[in-house]
Structure formats: structure tokens, C-alpha cells
Amino acid sequence: MAIRFLITLILFGNLVYAKDIVYKQDPSQSLSGNSPENSSYKTNADAISSSISNDFLIAKSKKFIGKTIKSENSTTRGAVDANLYKTISPSVVLILTKVASGSGSVISNDGLILTNYHVIENSKDVTVIFKPLKDTQKIQDSDIKKGRVIKVDQISDLALIKIDGMPQVKSPIKLGDDSDISVGIDVHAIGHPENQNWSYSKGIISQYRPNFKWTEYNQADVIQTQTPISQGSSGGPLLNDQATLIGVNSFFKKDGQGLNFAVSIGEVKKFIARSGDRYANQKVATKKSTIQNKCESKELYRGKSKDGLNDVISFDTYCTGKIDFEYVYPSDKSKAMYVHMDTNGDEYMDVMVFSPKRDGKFTVSLWDTDFDRTWDTMGIHDDGTIKPTSTKPYIP
């Protein structure tokens, strides 16, 4: 249990929202690169997340208090666009989890918020921030709400959040139909790309792609658009000229120009109507609570890494039979000892914590907070423990 406790501690120092890519990590590098041949793994990161109270998220969101939003509505073109932004932007929210941020749409008067599954993945509690009444106003305590994840669909990449106490001046965004989707029509997006909060962009629908598969786990009817979106736009609304939601902005191709995708409104309506959660691997998902409550850490390997350059001690901390936490001691004793781990189960290390004197006293850590396999955050460990005392953006 001690190893699991360390992981829980280290997550308390995590930055709340994702930063831009600043360091490329070799995509082939995972924990198995320093371990035996059969050490591919996935962890139950949900157990880690559930141990952190929502009060932690609210505390982290206080950095927004008194902050004037960085709105990009100046890119609107014409009265129709400007009016659409003015009408809809108050119902587009900023969502903060313990490790990332994204966008969401208010879709009911009683506080239902639609977003992507990957925005809130492994989170039960989130923070929801509403846009101030005017762009020049600063965010206040009253703009920040606690939210809880009430329903998810990993396959279509959708999630529902419920908040209590909807601001009276906010109105839900109207949901459209698949019949509203047509190639060539203008579409609009509002979100929080690259921390530019409540940004507006406009484009056209390039194509409608039914049953589209974009990862090993994700498959749904999607809308291909030329509407510019970036990291932080995920979960925000794709709207037609009538200010009706016809999709949820979800992903884009980095190596393609104007290749942006939104999960279609048809998938959204099926998700809302469906009872219960849906996961790509339902058997794994239903065992989460059992693993969380009964698991004890188990050492799986002690010896040399595959390349012979490190001594490694590997652990399975969530009873999956796979390695998810390792101590690594380079054979070159002038190099720092470090701990590395995967906190979200994507088979790549997303945290490295260094002990330069190899005495178990940690000084610095690197974090991939949005799990895109790039370092974006640095942790400072002033007290030598594995939990960082402060964090800041990582600039190599």
C-alpha cells in the first residue's frame, strides 16, 4: 500500500490545466523499455483520482479569481457571428480536472454540462468556471462551481457533468439534429484553446463521416470541419448559424491542415438516452471499485533493465498483473535515481521524479499533465519528498 500512497501524494502537486507541448518524448518509450519483455501495462488511475477531494480542485481554481478572461471574440465577422458569440458564450464553460482542462456546453436548466470523456477521464469531481457577464469583468467566486461526472461513454468520447446552482443568467444551448448537418454550411466553435479562454472561431463542414474510428477505443459518427480548434477546445460546442449545437469538438490531426473533428449530435442524443456508462473494455471498467478497495502493491521484477544500463525495481500497484510504478537506478552512479510511473493507464510514463544524490530525497519532477507524451510541467520538491511543493511550466 505504501507505493499507492506515494502515487496519491504526488498527484496533489499536479498542475490543474494542460499547457502547450514543449518537449517531445520518443513515442516508443514506455515503462516496458526498462523492464522485462512482458512488462506492458495499464493502471487503474481512477483509484488515484478518487482519493483526492473536490476541495483540492476548487482551491486550484482560485488562481482564476480576479483574472480578466482572454477572450478572442474579436475574430467574429459580421452581426450574425457577433450575436451568436454574445448569445452562446455564457453557456460555454471552462472545465478543470486535477491534470488538465477542456471546454463544455450547458445543455439544461438544471445544470447538465456536455463535454468529452477524455477531458474528464479518471475524474469524478471537476471544477466548472462560467464566463463573466462582460469580457472586461474579472472571474469571481460566484463564477466557479463544483461539478461531478454522472455519465460517460469512452467509445464515443462523451461525458455528462452535473453542477448544483446554475447561474440565473445562463441559458442552455439548444441541441440540433443530424438533419442540421450538411457539407458546406458555416459552423462556429467556442472554447478555450491554448488557455485563450472563450475563443471564437468559424469554418465550414468538410464532410460527415459515419462510424469513424480515430483510436483503438474511439468510434462514432463525426463531423469533419475546417473550424480551427486546438488543445483546450475539446468538449466545446460546434454550432450552426442558428446557434444550435450539432457536434462536440473532439480532436484534430496535427499533421493535417484544416482536419478538425466533432462527435455528431446524433451520437450525443444516443449517449444522453442510453442508460449507464459505456467503456471500450466493460469488464475492466466494472472491476475498478474492487481493485481500488482490495489491492495491495506487489513487486514484479528486480534486476537489470533490458539495455543493461539500469537497476530496476518494478511494481504492480493495482493488481492488474502489469507494471505501473518503477524505481530506476542508473549503473552510472553520477546520474540521478528516479521514479517513473503511468498515472492514466495509457502505457507511457507521464511522471518522472528525480533524486540526484540517490538518497531518496527528491528535488525535481517532470509531468505530462495532458498525456500527449510531452513534458509540460516541472515539479519543485523543496522538502525532498515525492510530493512537489510547487509546479511551473516546463521550458527545456
N, C-alpha and C positions, 0 to 999 in steps of 0.2 A: 504493500500500500504506500510505502514511502515514495516510490517513483511517481505514482499517480499524484501524490500530494505536491511534488515538485512541479509537475506539469501545471496543476491548478494554480500554484503560486505564480508561475512565470507568466501566465496569461493575464494576471491582474495588471501587469505593466504594459500591456499591448496598446498600441495607438487605436483610437476609435474608428477613424475612417481612412480609406486607402489613399495612397499617394501615387504619383506618376512613376513609370518604370525608370529606374536609374542604373540597374546593374543586371546584366544578362547572365543567367546561370545555365550551364550546359544542360539541356533538357534530358539527356541520358543519365544525369547524375541523380541518384536516389540513395536511400539507405542501403539498398542491396549492393551498391558499389563497394562498400566497405565491409561486407558481410558474406556469409556462405552463399552458395549458388541459389538456395531455395528460400532466400530471405525477402521475397517480395511481400508487401504487407498493406493492410488497411487498418485504421484505428477507429474506435468508437469515440469520435471527438465530441459527440453530443453529451457524453458523460462529463467531459471537461466543462463545456459551456454551462451545463445545468447547475454547476456548483457556484457560479458567480451571480450575485443578486442583481436585480434590475436597478437598484440604487447606484451601483457602480456605473451603469450606462448614463443615468441621469447626471451623476457627478461629472462624467466626462463631457457631457453635452453643455455644461456650464461655460465652456470656452466660447460658445456662440453668443452668450448673453452680452448685450451691448454691442454686438457686431453688426455693421451695416452689410446687407447682402450684396454679393457681387452679381447683380442681375445683368443679363445680356439681351434684354428685350429691345435694345436699340437696333437690332438687325431686322426687326419687323418691317414689312413692306406694304404700305397702304393701310387704309382704315380697317379693312376686314381683318388683316393679320393682327394689327394693334388691338382691336377689340377682342379677338379670340384670346390673345395673351392675357389681357386685362381680366377677362371673364374666367378663364380656366386656371391660371397660375396659382390663385389662392387655394385651389383644391389639389395641387401637386405638392407632395411633402418630401422632405429630406429624411431618409431612414438611416439611423446609425446602429450598427451592431458592435460587438466587442472588438472586431478586427477589420471592419470595412464600412462602406457607405453605399447608398443607392437611392433610387427615386421610387415614388409610389403615387397612386391615384386614389382619392377619396371617392367611393362609389355608393355610399349610402348615408342617410341622415343620422344613423345610429353608430357611425364610427368605423365602418369597414373600409380597409385600405388594401388595394390590389398592388402586388409587386412581383418580382421574380423570386423563384426558390433560391437561386444562387446568391441573391442579396442577403437573405436571412439564414442561409444554410447553417445547421447546427446551433441555431439560436432559438430560445423560447421567449425571451424578453428582448425588446428593442426600444430605442428612443425615436420618437416621431417629432419632427420640427416643422411647424407651419410657417408660411411666408407672412411677414408683417403686412399690415394693410397698405402701406406705401413703400416703394423701393428705397426711399431715403430713411425710413424708420429702422431702428435697431431691434434685433431679436430680443424679446423679453421672456421672463419665466413663463408667462401665460401662453407663449407660442410653443412650448415644449411639453409633450405628452408622453406618458408611458404607454407602451403597446405590447401586446402578447400575440404570438403566432398561433393561429387557431386552425389552420388547414394548409396543407402543402401538396404539391404534385411535382415530384422530381422529374418525371418524364417530360411533361410539357413546360417545365421550368416556371411554375406559377405558385404563388403563396398569398394567403389572406392574413391580414393583421387586424386586430380589434383594439380600438382605444376607447377609453371612457371619457365622457365630457367633451363632445365635439364643440369647437368654437362656433358661436351662433352665426357668424358672418360667412361661414364656409358652406358651399353647396356641393353636392355630389356631382361627379361627371357622368353624363348620360352614356349608357352603353349602346353601341350600334348593333349591326348585324353583318353577317358575311356578304349580304347583298349590297352593303355600302362600300365594299372593296372592289375597285376597278383599276386596271392598269392605266397609268397616265394621269390620274387625278392628283391634285395637290394634297399633301399631308403635312402635318405640323407635329413637332415634338417639343416638350418642355421637360427639363431635368436638371441634373447637377454635374455636367461633365468636367472632369479635372478640377473639381472643387469650385467651379464657376456656378454658383447657386442660382437656380431658377433661370436657366438659359433657354432661349427660344431658337429653334431652327426650322427650316422649311425645305421641302423637296417634293418628289413625286414617287408614286408607286411604280416600281420597275416590273414586278411580276408577283403573282400569287403562287406559292409552292406548297401543294398539299403533301402531308405525310413526309415532311422533310427531316432528315436525320443530320444533326450537326455535331454530336459527340457520341461516345459509346452508349450514353444513358439517355440522351435527349432526342425526342422525335415528336413532331407536331406539325400542324398546318401553320405556315409562316408567311409573312408579307415581306417581300424584298423591296427596299426603298433606297432612294438617294438622299434621304434626310440625314444630315450629319449627326452622328452620335459618337460618344467616347466613353471611356471608363467613368462611371458615376451616373451615366444616363440609364443604366439598367433598371427596369421596373417602372419607368415613366410611361406616360400615355403617348400613343400615336393617334392623332386626331384628323378628321376630315374638316372641310370648310364649315360644316355645321356645328363644329365643336363637339362632335360625338366621338367617343373612344372606339377605335376599330382595331387596335392592337396594343401590345405591351412591348416596348423597345427592349431587346434582349441581348443581341450580340452583333458583332461586325467582324469582317475579315481584315486583319491588319495589312495583309499583302495585296489587298484589292481596293481599288478606288471606287467609292460610292456603293460598296456592298454592305448594306446595313439591313438588319432583320428584326422583325417584331412578331411575337406569337399572336395569331389571329384572334379576333373577337369570338369566333366560333369555338375555339379551344377554351377561351376564358369562360364562356357560358356553360360549356360542358363541365369545366372544373368547378364552377360555383354550384351546379346542380348535383354533382357527384357527392356521395356520402363518404366521409372518411378521407384519410390520406392515401396517396399513391406513390410508391417508390419503384425504382428500377429493379431493385432486389428486395422484394417484400419480406422474404424470410429473414434477411439480415436486419431489416428495419424493425420487425416485431420483436426481436430479441434484445433491443437496445437496453430496456429497463432492467432485464435480467442480468445482462453483462455488467451494467453500471453498479448494481447492488451487491453482486456476489463475487466479482472478480478480484483477484489478488495478483500483484506483479509476479512474473516468472522469468528467471534468467534463461535465455535460449541458446546463447553462444558466448564463449570466452576464448579468445585466441587471436590469431593474426587476421588482418583483412585480406581480401583476395589478392591485392597487389603487394602484400608483404610489408607495406610501409607503416602500418599502424597496429597497435594492440587494441582490441575492441571487446567491450562487454555489452551484449545486446539483450534487450528485454521485450517481453510481450506484456504490456500493462493493462490490456483489456480482454484477455482470454480469447483472442482470435486465432492463436497459434502462429501469429506473424510478428515480426519485429517492428516496434513503433518508437523505441527510445534507445539511444546508444551513448556510451562513454567512449571517446576515441582518444588514444594516447599515441601520438606520432613517435616512431622509433628514433627520430632525430629529436633529442631532448631539448634542443634550443627552441623548438616550436611549441606553441601553446597546446595544452589539453583542451578539448571541447566536448560539449554535449550537443547532440543534434537530435531532432525529433520531427515527426509529422503530426500536426495537430488537427488536420481536417480529413485525413484518410485518402489523399489523392496520390499516394505512393511517391511523393517527393518531399525532401526535407524543407521545412519552412521556418525553422528556428535553429540558430547556432549560438551557443553561449560559451565564451572563451575564458580559460583560466591560464594566463601567460606563465605563471610560476608553477603550474601543475600541482597546486596545493589545495585545490577545491575552492579557492577564493576567486570568484568571477568578477571581471572588470567591464566587459562589453559584450553585446549580443547583436546579431543581425536577424531581421524579421522580413518575411514575405507576407505582409498582412492581407493582401488580396488574392493570394495563392495563384499568382500568374508566373511563378518561378523566377522572380526577380527580387533582389533585396530592395526594400523601400524605406525601412525604418531601422534606426540604431537604438539599442538599449544601453543605458549607463547604469552600472552597478556600484554605487558609491560605498555600500555596506558589505560588498563581497558575496552577498547571497545570490542565488539563482534568479530571484525576482528582481527585475530592473527597478531602480529608484526613479528614473525618468527616461523619456524617449524623445527622439527628434528625427526628422527626415534624414535618410542615409544618402550622402553625396560622396561617391567614390573619388 
